[in-house]
């Protein structure tokens, strides 16, 4: 089972860093109940093994002038792997696209986009996204408000699952 190859201290380190990635190593070590040097070694190992992908500030888009958030559901003409990869690369190149997920079902991709205003998003939609090679359809939904935006994973669910399987 994924996650089971980590010991409880590693999982606690990940949970603590997910909640606050800015804490010092000394504070982290205190919270997980080990001394600072082995804590730092564990963090570096978790980074090297890909459990920790990076550290980011959670910036407020609206405070920075990005008033518009839109989810765009994209259908492609071709789902050949080369065409899927080409579209994914195109999404990585578009600054307004903040997330790109390939889906199973009626829609091939869902994109989370941000823009300073509707006219900027509309320009992106008409000049970039719908005009892109292999794009057959785009349906958009404007976000009115966000009720939950929780990063990472629920570590309590992981711990409960691991305790049941032990």
Residue pairs with C-beta under 8 A, 6 or more apart in sequence:
1 161
1 162
1 165
3 11
3 158
3 161
3 162
4 162
4 165
6 14
6 51
9 32
9 33
9 34
9 42
10 42
10 46
10 51
11 155
11 158
11 159
12 31
12 32
12 33
13 28
13 32
13 39
13 42
13 43
13 46
14 46
14 51
14 52
14 155
15 155
16 23
16 28
16 31
16 32
17 23
17 28
17 43
17 52
17 55
18 151
18 152
18 153
18 155
21 55
21 56
22 55
23 31
25 36
25 39
25 40
25 43
26 36
28 39
28 43
29 35
29 36
29 38
29 39
29 40
32 39
34 42
43 52
46 52
58 151
61 69
61 114
65 116
66 114
66 115
66 116
67 115
67 116
67 117
68 114
68 115
68 116
68 117
68 118
68 120
68 121
68 142
69 112
69 113
69 114
69 142
69 143
69 146
70 112
70 113
70 114
70 115
70 121
70 140
70 141
70 142
70 143
71 110
71 111
71 112
71 113
71 140
71 141
71 143
72 110
72 111
72 113
72 125
72 129
72 138
72 139
72 140
73 107
73 109
73 110
73 138
73 139
73 140
73 141
74 87
74 107
74 108
74 109
74 110
74 111
74 129
74 135
74 137
74 138
75 106
75 107
75 108
75 135
75 136
75 137
75 138
76 83
76 84
76 87
76 108
76 109
76 134
76 135
76 136
77 83
77 134
77 135
77 136
78 134
79 108
83 134
84 102
84 108
86 133
86 134
87 108
87 109
87 132
87 134
87 135
88 100
88 102
88 109
90 132
90 133
91 97
91 100
91 109
91 111
92 100
94 124
94 128
94 129
96 113
96 114
96 115
96 120
96 121
96 124
97 111
97 112
97 113
98 112
98 113
98 114
99 111
99 112
100 109
100 110
100 111
100 112
101 109
101 110
101 111
102 108
102 109
103 109
103 110
107 139
111 129
113 121
113 124
115 121
115 124
125 138
125 140
129 135
129 138
130 138
